[in-house]
Amino acid sequence: MAKRDYYEVLGISRGATAEEIKKAYRRKAKELHPDRNADNPDAEAQFKEVNEAHDVLKDPERKAAYDRFGHAAFEGGMGGGPRGPGGMGGMGQGDFASAFSNVFDDLFGDFMGGAQGGRQRATRGSDLRYNLRITLEEAHQGLHKTINVPGSIPCDVCNGTGAEGGAEPTTCPTCSGMGKVRAQQGFFTVERTCPTCGGLGQIIKNPCKACGGAGRVEKDRALSVNIPAGVETGTRIRLAGEGEAGLRGGPPGDLYIFIEVAQHPLFERDGLNLFCRVPVPMATAALGGEIEVPTIDGGRSRVKIPAGSQSGRQMRLRSKGMPPLRGTGAGDMFIELAVETPVNLTARQKELLREFEELSEENNPEGSSFFKKVKSFWDGMKS
């Protein structure tokens, strides 16, 4: 059976451009792919016919020969590419495998992250991490801080292209811009990164001397960072586009700032609440009164101490804790009383305490008896 015209096979006119030929081939290949036409016994033959037509028309020299001589251009040694076992100018097993791989890429490339390897002419820069240590007061108030970030920036000499004078890179001749080369192994096609361009799909004939062809140079940057109130250890802040510069003009990565809140000498944090231990004079704890306690905002609050308060008693100051990272309001501040025992007493103070002790025994004879028993026990242990 006579071969159909290649233009007719792809459904295009003879004046079609290279891009129109490529689009037509993809459309036809997807339409006639054997996996999509399991119930059509002719699908594989039609699929091979489409790939054969594309193999000829995508190559300018073979297309010119076909436009002049038709199918005869590839018969009887009149030029053209190698002939496979499928017939004059037909597709062999290796050609079919390569075509199958191409269509697989077209069908599923979007699901695998789009174009792969060197089809991305520029590579996105890496993300960076910066550890920032702040005080609890700064976490409470928020702060505006300037940090120095080591990393890379686009090369000013070549404008990030990597080529001397800002010239555009050229397509890699080894992989034709694909960034990968393929080797046939029976029915299967094995891909590997192009050894010439390293997977970029492009090469630079005259690399920029300032950056060595990378399109970026190492340099520290001063960045102004806004740390919101309410952050805590482990909070992560993302600065888009402030990471490593992209390779050869590619987009930059992101900068992630990880917050660490330093331990405070007075306050302990639990979520939005703050806890602290406050010393209270013995007389104040016994008689009652007021004390001043520091707060995280730098101020002081007066706290009323009930008479007879004991060590370990907790009291709450509402809304004196930490603010939430998102939202309004604030946590509470809890103070734990620590009753102080006086030291370095004067003779008069000791006399008054003994008098107080005697009065306590008179007012509480049972307690006095118990105290005497305990004292007698300890005296016996000492002897």
FIVEXFI-137773 format. One line per 4 residues: number of its first residue (from 1); for each residue x, y, z of C-alpha. Coordinates in pm, whole numbers, padded with zeros to 5 digits. Layout:
NUM> X/Y/Z  ...
REM end
This chain:
1> 00000/00000/00000  00133/00343/-00099  00247/00566/00181  00034/00864/00271
5> 00170/01212/00239  00348/01310/00561  00169/01646/00575  -00162/01466/00536
9> -00067/01225/00816  -00009/01516/01056  -00302/01716/00923  -00100/02025/00826
13> -00022/02225/00515  00312/02221/00334  00385/02574/00452  00360/02475/00820
17> 00624/02614/01053  00842/02403/01281  00624/02495/01578  00305/02399/01388
21> 00463/02065/01294  00554/02001/01657  00205/02086/01785  00040/01874/01518
25> 00263/01578/01602  00185/01599/01972  -00186/01623/01905  -00186/01324/01673
29> 00046/01117/01892  -00175/01163/02195  -00484/01088/01991  -00344/00766/01841
33> -00134/00642/02132  -00187/00263/02170  -00256/00295/02540  -00553/00517/02462
37> -00680/00296/02181  -00672/-00054/02322  -00981/-00149/02120  -00835/-00024/01790
41> -00606/-00284/01625  -00476/-00022/01377  -00370/00225/01648  -00011/00105/01669
45> 00039/00124/01292  -00114/00473/01279  00101/00577/01573  00414/00461/01391
49> 00301/00644/01078  00265/00970/01274  00611/00933/01428  00765/00851/01090
53> 00616/01167/00943  00738/01375/01235  01090/01230/01220  01121/01356/00863
57> 00944/01692/00885  01107/01805/01212  01453/01793/01049  01507/02090/00810
61> 01734/01896/00571  01514/01586/00553  01204/01807/00521  01363/01992/00226
65> 01447/01662/00059  01094/01533/00115  00936/01854/-00019  01142/01810/-00340
69> 01138/01436/-00399  00859/01304/-00176  00901/00953/-00034  01155/00876/-00305
73> 01404/01099/-00120  01459/00817/00128  01455/00523/-00111  01747/00382/-00307
77> 02016/00572/-00116  01896/00923/-00205  01982/01055/00139  01791/01077/00456
81> 01836/00904/00782  01901/00539/00860  01646/00281/00759  01506/00048/01020
85> 01383/-00307/00986  01027/-00186/00946  01074/-00104/00578  01218/00174/00360
89> 01221/00485/00576  01003/00306/00829  01036/00280/01205  01244/00010/01362
93> 01209/-00119/01716  01453/00144/01849  01271/00426/01669  00938/00314/01812
97> 01084/00298/02162  01223/00650/02127  00892/00780/01999  00710/00603/02280
101> 00941/00773/02531  00883/01115/02373  00508/01079/02389  00530/00951/02746
105> 00713/01272/02837  00446/01481/02663  00159/01295/02826  00292/01283/03179
109> 00554/01559/03195  00313/01805/03358  00238/01558/03636  00610/01508/03701
113> 00688/01874/03745  00688/01994/03385  00993/02007/03166  01287/01821/03305
117> 01663/01854/03296  01798/02110/03056  01456/02211/02931  01474/02450/03222
121> 01738/02685/03092  01778/02853/03431  01789/02679/03767  01613/02810/04077
125> 01839/02907/04364  01852/02708/04688  01655/02800/04997  01853/02933/05292
129> 01810/02894/05669  01902/03163/05923  01888/03099/06299  01792/03410/06496
133> 01819/03423/06876  01612/03688/07055  01518/03773/07415  01182/03705/07578
137> 01122/04081/07594  01177/04106/07219  00940/03814/07161  00681/03999/07371
141> 00715/04333/07197  00822/04229/06847  01120/04393/06682  01267/04524/06360
145> 01615/04380/06308  01886/04391/06042  02062/04062/05977  02362/03973/05760
149> 02292/03673/05539  02580/03498/05359  02483/03369/05016  02495/03444/04646
153> 02357/03727/04435  02325/03770/04056  02650/03868/03889  02648/04236/03794
157> 02910/04193/03522  02711/03948/03307  02363/04035/03440  02323/03681/03567
161> 02363/03508/03227  02706/03362/03305  02839/03468/02963  03102/03733/02899
165> 02943/04068/02820  02595/03941/02906  02568/03731/02587  02299/03467/02571
169> 02403/03102/02614  02384/02875/02309  02198/02548/02273  02401/02245/02371
173> 02493/02051/02053  02510/01718/02233  02154/01710/02367  01996/01976/02143
177> 01884/02170/02447  01712/01878/02619  01968/01846/02899  01954/01468/02868
181> 02081/01212/02624  01912/00883/02545  02052/00542/02470  01850/00257/02317
185> 01856/-00076/02496  01617/-00298/02309  01263/-00175/02349  01359/00055/02639
189> 01515/00399/02632  01763/00498/02904  01809/00866/02983  02102/01028/03158
193> 02217/01383/03219  02398/01537/02927  02775/01528/03001  02841/01841/02797
197> 02602/02090/02957  02543/01917/03289  02169/01902/03229  02117/02274/03161
201> 02055/02234/02788  02283/02529/02713  02653/02598/02703  02850/02918/02741
205> 03130/02962/02491  03289/03256/02674  03216/03230/03048  03205/03548/03253
209> 03535/03597/03433  03371/03747/03740  03143/03451/03816  03307/03169/03618
213> 02991/03117/03410  02760/03054/03706  02578/03385/03673  02608/03451/04048
217> 02873/03548/04302  02909/03498/04677  02834/03805/04885  02686/03883/05226
221> 02363/04081/05228  02209/04302/05495  01837/04232/05523  01580/04414/05733
225> 01351/04166/05909  01027/04233/06094  00976/03988/06383  00612/03998/06500
229> 00517/03994/06867  00428/03655/07010  00692/03444/06835  00840/03150/07025
233> 01118/02900/06979  01055/02709/06657  00860/02985/06482  00958/03002/06116
237> 00943/03319/05908  00966/03295/05527  01113/03572/05315  01027/03494/04954
241> 01303/03550/04699  01573/03621/04957  01755/03289/04924  02038/03188/04691
245> 02043/03353/04350  01938/03126/04065  02192/02969/03833  02232/03162/03505
249> 01951/03404/03568  01715/03157/03736  01474/03271/04007  01612/03300/04361
253> 01521/03067/04646  01359/03167/04973  01506/03256/05311  01366/03085/05621
257> 01434/03248/05958  01405/03010/06255  01343/03183/06587  01502/03080/06916
261> 01389/03264/07232  01664/03277/07495  01594/03156/07849  01491/03440/08083
265> 01647/03477/08430  01310/03553/08595  01021/03437/08376  00934/03093/08245
269> 00701/03070/07948  00427/02815/07891  00236/02906/07576  00088/03249/07637
273> 00134/03237/08016  00435/03349/08218  00546/03214/08556  00784/03366/08807
277> 00884/03316/09172  00869/03628/09391  01032/03664/09734  00803/03798/10011
281> 00924/03927/10352  00813/03709/10641  00634/03998/10810  00442/04083/10493
285> 00342/03721/10443  00224/03699/10806  00052/04036/10839  -00050/04092/10476
289> 00042/04387/10261  00151/04480/09909  00459/04407/09701  00577/04522/09357
293> 00663/04266/09092  00830/04329/08754  00638/04251/08434  00764/04140/08093
297> 00677/04476/07935  00933/04649/08156  00682/04790/08405  00589/04693/08761
301> 00258/04579/08911  00144/04599/09273  00018/04273/09418  -00184/04246/09739
305> -00057/03969/09968  -00323/03822/10199  -00229/03779/10566  -00096/03435/10652
309> 00028/03358/10299  00260/03059/10275  00544/02976/10036  00419/02816/09715
313> 00096/03011/09698  00016/03124/09341  -00145/03449/09240  -00252/03556/08893
317> -00213/03884/08708  -00452/03882/08414  -00332/03982/08064  00028/04026/08183
321> 00155/03731/07982  00258/03691/07615  00054/03812/07318  -00061/03556/07059
325> 00126/03546/06729  -00205/03595/06550  -00504/03751/06714  -00565/03984/07007
329> -00543/03965/07384  -00265/03820/07597  -00195/03538/07840  -00169/03571/08217
333> 00122/03605/08455  00137/03371/08755  00354/03455/09055  00455/03203/09319
337> 00523/03340/09667  00850/03248/09838  00842/03361/10203  01187/03475/10312
341> 01339/03381/10647  01533/03677/10789  01909/03639/10843  02179/03839/11020
345> 01937/03944/11297  02030/04207/11550  02005/04137/11922  01683/04333/11943
349> 01529/04141/11650  01620/03811/11813  01467/03930/12139  01144/04022/11962
353> 01128/03686/11786  01175/03502/12116  00899/03710/12265  00685/03626/11965
357> 00761/03258/12014  00662/03271/12380  00339/03448/12301  00266/03186/12035
361> 00316/02909/12292  00085/03078/12540  -00184/03124/12276  -00149/02768/12152
365> -00065/02531/12440  -00118/02219/12225  00115/02350/11967  00361/02441/12240
369> 00351/02086/12377  00410/01944/12030  00696/02185/11973  00859/02079/12303
373> 00833/01711/12209  00994/01773/11871  01268/01983/12031  01332/01711/12290
377> 01357/01448/12014  01616/01647/11818  01813/01726/12131  01829/01354/12205
381> 01950/01278/11853  02229/01531/11885  02353/01381/12212
REM end
